[in-house]
C-alpha cells in the first residue's frame, strides 16, 4: 500500500474516527477520571477521592441488589425469550404462505416505545383496571401485581419477552431458512423424524442463531432501565432494582456523579465478564456439534 492510498483510506475513515473520539473515547476517559472524584454534577469544584467510590459501591446494599436482580431477571428472561422466539420461528417457518407478513407482525412490538408499553401494562394491571376487576369478580383473586417482589419481577420479564420475542424469532427464522434440505433428507433416512429431527438436527444446526440470541439477551439484562423505572421504580424492596436504575439514582437524583460513574464502571466489568462466560459455554456446546 503506497502513501497516497493510505491517506485516502484515513480520509474516508476520518468521519467515523472523529465520531468515535467525540462520542466514545472522550466520554470514556472522562468517566474513568470522574469515578475517582466526588463531583456532584453541578459544582465546578470537586476533589479526588481515590478508590473510595468503588469501595462504597462494593459494600452498598443497593448495588448488591442490582447485581442479584440482574441475574434473577436473566434466569427468567433468557429461557423464556429463547423458547418463545424459537417456537415462533418454527411456526412461521412452516407456514405455507405469508411468512414475511407474520414475521413483520411479530416484530412490531420491538419497535414500540418502552415508555408507552410500560404505561399501558401499568394501566392494565392497576388495581381498578377491568382486568383486575374481572379477576376479583369471577375468580375471587385480589392480586397486587407490582406490590409483590416476585410478581413485579415476573411482570417486567414477561413484558420484555413480549417485546423481544419477535425480534429474536427473526434471527432463528434466518437460521432455519439456511439449513439445507439435504440435511433433513439424510436425517430422515437415518430414522430422525418428528421431535428427534428437531432435537438432533434442527437445534444443533441453529447454533449460530442460539449463540447470537443468547449473547444479546444476556447483554440486554444489564441495560434494563425503562420498564422498572416506569412500573416499579426499582421496588418493592429492591426486587426490580437494576444497574441502570442505581446509576440514574446516584448520578441524577442524588447528584453523586462520581459515585454513579464508579457504579457504571463496575456494571461494565460485570457485563463483559458475564458475556465472556456465556460465550465460552456456548462455544463449548457448539464445539460438540462440529461448530468451531
C-alpha positions in Angstrom: 0.0 0.0 0.0 1.5 3.3 -1.1 1.3 6.6 0.9 -1.4 8.1 -1.3 -3.7 5.0 -0.9 -3.1 5.2 2.9 -4.0 8.8 3.0 -7.2 8.2 1.1 -8.1 5.4 3.4 -7.6 7.6 6.5 -9.6 10.4 4.9 -12.5 8.1 4.2 -12.4 6.6 7.7 -12.0 10.0 9.4 -15.7 10.8 9.9 -16.2 7.5 11.8 -12.9 8.1 13.8 -13.9 11.6 14.7 -17.4 10.4 15.7 -15.9 7.7 17.9 -13.4 10.1 19.5 -16.1 12.6 20.3 -18.9 10.4 21.5 -17.0 7.3 22.8 -13.3 7.8 23.6 -13.5 11.2 25.2 -16.6 10.4 27.4 -14.9 7.1 28.3 -11.7 8.7 29.6 -13.8 11.5 31.3 -15.9 8.8 33.1 -12.8 7.0 34.2 -11.5 10.2 35.7 -14.8 11.1 37.3 -15.0 7.7 39.0 -12.1 8.8 41.3 -13.7 12.1 42.3 -16.6 13.4 44.4 -18.2 15.6 41.7 -21.8 16.4 42.4 -22.8 17.1 38.7 -23.3 20.8 39.4 -20.4 22.4 41.3 -17.3 23.2 39.3 -15.2 22.3 42.3 -14.6 18.7 43.3 -11.9 16.6 44.9 -10.1 13.4 44.1 -11.1 10.6 46.5 -9.1 7.7 45.0 -10.9 4.3 45.0 -13.3 5.3 47.8 -16.3 5.4 45.3 -15.5 1.8 44.3 -15.2 0.6 47.9 -18.5 2.3 48.8 -20.2 0.7 45.8 -18.9 -2.8 46.6 -20.4 -2.6 50.1 -23.6 -0.8 49.1 -26.9 -2.7 49.6 -28.5 -1.2 46.5 -25.5 -2.1 44.3 -25.6 -5.7 45.6 -29.4 -5.7 45.0 -28.8 -4.6 41.4 -26.2 -7.3 40.9 -28.6 -10.1 42.1 -31.7 -8.7 40.4 -29.9 -8.7 37.1 -29.1 -12.4 37.3 -32.7 -13.1 38.6 -34.1 -11.4 35.5 -31.6 -13.3 33.4 -32.6 -16.7 34.7 -36.2 -15.9 33.9 -35.9 -13.9 30.7 -33.3 -15.8 28.7 -35.1 -19.2 28.8 -38.5 -17.6 28.2 -37.4 -15.5 25.2 -35.3 -18.2 23.6 -38.0 -20.8 23.9 -40.7 -18.3 22.7 -38.7 -17.0 19.8 -37.7 -20.5 18.7 -41.2 -21.8 18.8 -42.5 -18.7 16.9 -39.7 -19.1 14.3 -40.6 -22.7 13.8 -44.3 -21.9 13.4 -43.6 -19.1 10.8 -41.1 -21.3 9.0 -43.7 -24.0 8.4 -46.4 -21.6 7.2 -47.4 -22.3 3.6 -47.7 -18.6 2.7 -47.4 -15.1 4.1 -44.3 -15.8 6.2 -43.0 -12.3 5.7 -46.3 -10.7 6.9 -46.4 -12.8 10.1 -42.7 -12.2 10.7 -43.1 -8.4 10.4 -46.3 -8.5 12.6 -44.5 -10.2 15.5 -41.5 -7.9 15.1 -43.6 -4.7 15.6 -43.6 -4.9 19.5 -39.8 -4.5 19.3 -40.4 -1.1 17.6 -42.8 0.1 20.2 -41.7 2.7 22.7 -40.6 1.2 26.0 -42.2 4.0 28.0 -45.5 3.7 26.1 -45.6 -0.1 26.5 -44.8 0.2 30.2 -47.6 2.8 30.8 -50.1 0.5 29.0 -49.0 -2.5 31.1 -49.2 -0.5 34.3 -52.7 0.6 33.4 -53.8 -3.0 32.5 -52.7 -4.4 35.8 -53.6 -1.5 38.0 -55.9 -2.3 41.0 -59.0 -0.7 39.4 -58.4 -2.0 35.9 -61.1 -4.1 34.1 -58.6 -7.0 34.1 -58.2 -7.0 37.9 -61.9 -6.3 38.4 -62.6 -9.4 36.3 -60.2 -11.5 38.4 -61.9 -10.3 41.6 -65.5 -10.8 40.4 -65.1 -14.1 38.7 -62.2 -15.9 40.5 -62.1 -14.0 43.8 -58.4 -13.2 43.1 -57.1 -9.9 44.6 -53.6 -9.7 43.1 -51.2 -6.8 43.7 -49.1 -7.3 40.6 -46.5 -4.6 41.3 -46.6 -4.8 45.1 -45.2 -8.4 45.2 -41.5 -8.8 44.8 -41.9 -12.0 42.8 -44.9 -10.8 40.6 -43.3 -7.4 39.9 -40.2 -9.1 38.5 -42.3 -11.5 36.5 -44.4 -8.7 35.0 -41.2 -6.9 33.8 -39.7 -10.1 32.4 -42.9 -11.1 30.6 -43.2 -7.6 29.2 -39.7 -7.6 27.9 -40.1 -11.1 26.5 -43.2 -9.9 24.6 -41.1 -7.0 23.2 -38.1 -9.1 22.1 -39.6 -12.5 21.1 -40.5 -11.2 17.6 -37.0 -9.7 17.1 -35.1 -12.8 18.2 -37.6 -15.0 16.2 -36.3 -13.3 13.0 -32.8 -14.4 13.9 -33.9 -18.0 14.4 -36.0 -17.8 11.2 -33.0 -16.8 9.2 -31.1 -19.8 10.7 -34.0 -22.2 9.8 -34.1 -20.9 6.2 -30.4 -21.5 5.8 -30.5 -25.2 6.8 -30.1 -27.3 3.6 -33.0 -29.6 2.8 -30.4 -32.4 2.1 -29.6 -32.4 5.8 -33.2 -33.2 6.7 -33.5 -35.8 3.9 -30.4 -37.6 5.2 -31.7 -37.4 8.8 -35.0 -38.9 7.7 -33.2 -41.8 6.0 -31.4 -42.4 9.3 -34.8 -42.5 11.1 -34.7 -39.0 12.6 -38.3 -37.8 12.3 -40.6 -35.5 14.3 -39.2 -34.4 17.6 -36.0 -36.4 17.0 -35.3 -34.4 13.9 -35.8 -31.1 15.8 -33.6 -32.1 18.7 -30.8 -33.8 16.8 -30.8 -31.9 13.6 -32.6 -28.5 13.8 -31.3 -27.3 17.1 -27.6 -28.2 16.6 -27.8 -26.6 13.1 -29.2 -23.4 14.7 -26.1 -23.0 16.9 -25.1 -19.6 15.3 -28.6 -18.3 16.0 -28.6 -19.6 19.5 -25.2 -18.0 20.1 -26.4 -14.6 18.8 -29.7 -14.6 20.6 -28.3 -15.8 23.9 -25.5 -13.2 23.9 -27.9 -10.4 23.0 -30.4 -11.5 25.7 -27.7 -11.7 28.4 -26.3 -8.3 27.5 -29.8 -6.8 27.5 -30.3 -7.7 31.1 -27.5 -5.4 32.2 -29.1 -2.4 30.5 -32.7 -2.6 31.8 -34.0 0.8 32.8 -37.3 1.9 31.2 -39.5 -0.9 32.4 -38.6 -1.0 36.1 -38.4 2.8 36.2 -41.9 3.3 34.9 -43.6 0.3 36.5 -42.0 -0.1 40.0 -39.2 2.5 40.4 -37.0 -0.4 41.5 -39.3 -1.7 44.2 -40.8 -3.4 46.1 -37.9 -4.0 48.4 -35.3 -3.6 45.7 -36.9 -6.6 43.9 -36.6 -4.9 40.5 -33.7 -2.6 41.2 -31.3 -2.8 38.2 -27.8 -1.4 37.5 -29.2 1.4 35.3 -31.6 2.5 38.0 -28.8 2.6 40.5 -26.6 4.6 38.2 -29.5 7.0 37.4 -30.5 7.4 41.1 -27.0 8.1 42.2 -25.9 10.4 39.4 -29.1 12.4 38.7 -31.3 12.0 41.7 -28.7 12.2 44.5 -26.2 14.2 42.4 -23.4 11.8 43.2 -21.9 11.8 39.7 -18.5 10.5 40.7 -20.0 7.6 42.7 -22.5 6.9 39.9 -19.7 6.7 37.4 -17.9 4.2 39.6 -21.1 2.1 39.7 -21.3 2.3 35.9 -17.7 1.1 35.5 -18.4 -1.8 37.9 -21.5 -2.6 35.8 -19.4 -2.7 32.6 -16.9 -5.0 34.2 -19.6 -7.4 35.4 -21.4 -7.2 32.0 -18.3 -8.1 30.0 -17.3 -10.9 32.4 -20.8 -12.4 32.2 -20.9 -12.2 28.4 -17.4 -13.8 28.3 -18.5 -16.7 30.4 -21.6 -17.3 28.4 -19.6 -17.1 25.2 -17.2 -19.8 26.4 -20.1 -22.0 27.5 -21.8 -21.6 24.1 -18.6 -22.2 22.2 -18.1 -25.4 24.2 -21.6 -26.6 23.3 -21.1 -25.7 19.7 -17.8 -27.5 19.5 -19.5 -30.7 20.5 -21.7 -30.4 17.4 -19.0 -29.5 14.9 -19.1 -25.7 15.2 -15.6 -24.4 15.6 
